Amino acid sequence: MLPIAMLSAILDSVQEAIEVTDRDGNIIYVNPAFCRITGLSFEERTKQNIFQASPNGALALALKTGVPVKGYRTRVGGSNAEVISNAVPIIINNEIAGAVVIFQHITDIIKLVEELKKSNSMLRSLSDKYGQVTRSKYNFEQIKGSSQALQECIRISRQAARSSSTVLLLGESGTGKELFAHAIHQASSRKEGPFIVINCAAIPETLLESELFGHVRGAFTGAVKDKIGKFELAHGGTLFLDEIGDMNLLLQAKLLRVLQEREFERIGGTRPVAVDVRVIAATNRNLKQLVRQGLFREDLYYRLNVVEINLPPLRERMDDLEELANCMVVRLNRKLGKKIIGLTQEAMLALRSYHWPGNIRELANVLERVMVSSDSNLISYQELAPYLQVKHRETSEAPDDIMPLDLLERLMIEKALQKYGAGVEGKRETARQLNISLATLYNKIKKYRINISKK
Ligand SMILES: Nc1ncnc2c1ncn2[C@@H]1O[C@H](COP(=O)(O)OP(=O)(O)OP(=O)(O)O)[C@@H](O)[C@H]1O
């Protein structure tokens, strides 16, 4: 048994109100929390009988019925305090000796509920945020190519990684702009922070603002809950704004403000949100021309290109092609579960002679398509040709479509055989049109291993 003094100290220290009656309803004890919540003093209250003071309260009910009363919402008689109470009869030797009620002020409970709601919504928004935060996936070691042009891009990028300056990556589609953005983040002091990508061309204009800056609930129709924008998500890290050339002028102005002031407001919000974000922007469009046309803000252009990196198209760095192709074969082997060791000389020659309008992405796609259906351990020209020939024709008009002469010769023979047929008459006509003898044509078909059954 607890000593009485200890028991009374415990009752005095709890935050909930406690009131005790004897079996006739005479109030014999109230604790300090009771007095605080109801505003009634100990002396006042212990002079009263519960059946007069609070006849409809939980305590009177429990005493009258001998049954516990739980979660009873009532007003304490003689005070304005609205409370939620739990009351139980005190049974000693099978007889009701009295009753006790424990209650909490409803405003305390409401306050707790509010706090709980706040924590819940904070938890939800944090878990929302956590689910959207992404990390960078690539580093400089994964950028292949030893051409001078590419190495210069890597050198500038590595330098840029050491600062928090804004970087503008320019280059045709598929030249590796996103890859570079990942690598710059990865080599920077922000590497442990988020790396958030947003493609300004892929998101409808009306949604882009909210994607970037977020919104508060009710800011516009459909804004049913608060939304964190990419700028907030990227706090402490890097925001990669892809296809920046497609952003409208209104948003360009807002972006400029964030870059200058390092803070913004959510749509419908009233307080500024400060962010520490490094911005890397990219586009395959000619930004200077867009500036001249009044479609891109000049001040934003200068703000973005603190460091400008121009990624050369693949056709201008054909020195990288072999290394790129071989690396991709290794990567694709892993992805496709194949054991291809590389490309034949002829196949490599064909790759080198192609114009590559889709750059490295196109190279990866062509190799993947060939490898998916290949059973050999070396990719041959024959396997590759169907994926390149169509494109050759598409691009053969291009004035800078330079290719090795032997490949050109081979392509011309194939083209003529396709046009005139691979039968004897077709070959005769092919030789006539190409201005070579029939014997030379046979020799070249053999030399280039042209598969005439397909012509
Ligand atoms: N130097 C490189 N070494 C290895 N892989 C590369 C290189 N450059 C690009 N790639 C690969 O080529 C593909 C296209 O690159 P990326 O998406 O970075 O191009 P992009 O310039 O951002 O294209 P877009 O303008 O269309 O968004 C990716 O799979 C990327 O990993």
The ligand as an SDF file (V2000), in Angstrom:
LIG
                    3D

 31 33  0  0  0  0  0  0  0  0999 V2000
   29.2880   11.0230  -72.8480 N   0  0  0  0  0  0  0  0  0  0  0  0
   28.3850   10.0840  -72.5630 C   0  0  0  0  0  0  0  0  0  0  0  0
   28.7820    8.9010  -72.0930 N   0  0  0  0  0  0  0  0  0  0  0  0
   27.9070    7.9080  -71.8380 C   0  0  0  0  0  0  0  0  0  0  0  0
   26.5770    8.0300  -72.0200 N   0  0  0  0  0  0  0  0  0  0  0  0
   26.1200    9.1880  -72.4860 C   0  0  0  0  0  0  0  0  0  0  0  0
   26.9830   10.2850  -72.7650 C   0  0  0  0  0  0  0  0  0  0  0  0
   26.2470   11.3190  -73.1890 N   0  0  0  0  0  0  0  0  0  0  0  0
   24.9640   10.8970  -73.1780 C   0  0  0  0  0  0  0  0  0  0  0  0
   24.8690    9.6300  -72.7500 N   0  0  0  0  0  0  0  0  0  0  0  0
   23.6460    8.8370  -72.6300 C   0  0  0  0  0  0  0  0  0  0  0  0
   22.7750    9.2290  -73.6750 O   0  0  0  0  0  0  0  0  0  0  0  0
   21.4330    9.3370  -73.2450 C   0  0  0  0  0  0  0  0  0  0  0  0
   20.9230   10.7390  -73.4650 C   0  0  0  0  0  0  0  0  0  0  0  0
   21.5970   11.6480  -72.5950 O   0  0  0  0  0  0  0  0  0  0  0  0
   20.8530   12.8430  -71.8460 P   0  0  0  0  0  0  0  0  0  0  0  0
   19.4560   12.4540  -71.4640 O   0  0  0  0  0  0  0  0  0  0  0  0
   21.7390   13.3170  -70.7840 O   0  0  0  0  0  0  0  0  0  0  0  0
   20.7520   13.8830  -73.0520 O   0  0  0  0  0  0  0  0  0  0  0  0
   20.0840   15.3270  -73.0750 P   0  0  0  0  0  0  0  0  0  0  0  0
   21.0380   16.1970  -73.8030 O   0  0  0  0  0  0  0  0  0  0  0  0
   19.6920   15.7350  -71.7040 O   0  0  0  0  0  0  0  0  0  0  0  0
   18.8160   15.0850  -73.9720 O   0  0  0  0  0  0  0  0  0  0  0  0
   17.4470   15.9640  -74.0850 P   0  0  0  0  0  0  0  0  0  0  0  0
   17.8470   17.3200  -74.5670 O   0  0  0  0  0  0  0  0  0  0  0  0
   16.6490   15.2130  -75.0940 O   0  0  0  0  0  0  0  0  0  0  0  0
   16.8440   15.9620  -72.7230 O   0  0  0  0  0  0  0  0  0  0  0  0
   21.4380    8.9250  -71.7960 C   0  0  0  0  0  0  0  0  0  0  0  0
   21.1160    7.5630  -71.7230 O   0  0  0  0  0  0  0  0  0  0  0  0
   22.8700    9.1570  -71.3510 C   0  0  0  0  0  0  0  0  0  0  0  0
   23.2270    8.3140  -70.2860 O   0  0  0  0  0  0  0  0  0  0  0  0
  1  2  1  0
  2  3  1  0
  2  7  2  0
  3  4  2  0
  4  5  1  0
  5  6  2  0
  6  7  1  0
  6 10  1  0
  7  8  1  0
  8  9  2  0
  9 10  1  0
 10 11  1  0
 11 12  1  0
 11 30  1  0
 12 13  1  0
 13 14  1  0
 13 28  1  0
 14 15  1  0
 15 16  1  0
 16 17  2  0
 16 18  1  0
 16 19  1  0
 19 20  1  0
 20 21  2  0
 20 22  1  0
 20 23  1  0
 23 24  1  0
 24 25  2  0
 24 26  1  0
 24 27  1  0
 28 29  1  0
 28 30  1  0
 30 31  1  0
M  END
$$$$
